[in-house]
């Protein structure tokens, strides 16, 4: 039982010493804790971003509202599909 307390105290002292080193040298913190993301994760996120961008780029072009009337009266003409006529 006393050995486990001593081991926990030794680990705590090591962690405190390392944190002090990190406070003195900020670059050391990033060297110790920085990791590159997994290539699989990078690929997956790029695929999701590409699919999301494709869906939003065609959203307005797919609307079927071009045959609706431009006004509420009966003598109004249907809306044009393009405003540059």
ABEGO torsion letter per residue (X at the ends): XAAAAAAAAAAAAAAAAAAAAAAABAAAAAAAABBBBBAAAAAAAAAAAAAAAAAAAAAAAABAAAABBABABAABBBBBABABX
